[in-house]
Amino acid sequence: MALPQNYAFWLTNSDNRVVGHEKMFHRNVTVLEGKHDKYMGKKLGATTYQMWVDTATGVLLK
């Protein structure tokens, strides 16, 4: 995802947290997880999420 801010805009609850750091595509990656609020949970059909974000650029990789 080249423009993760389009998705991050919806991640406004306080249950978001960094759960680790990994390597992906030879890049340093920060792993985040959290819970969607009720609206996003219904819209996406998921109550939780995990994201792998390029630590240097903020680009969402997975």
Buried (B, 14 or more C-beta within 10 A) or exposed (E): EEEBEEBBEEBEEEEBEEEEEEEEEEBEBBBBBBBBBEEBBEEEEEEEBEBBBBEEEEBBBE
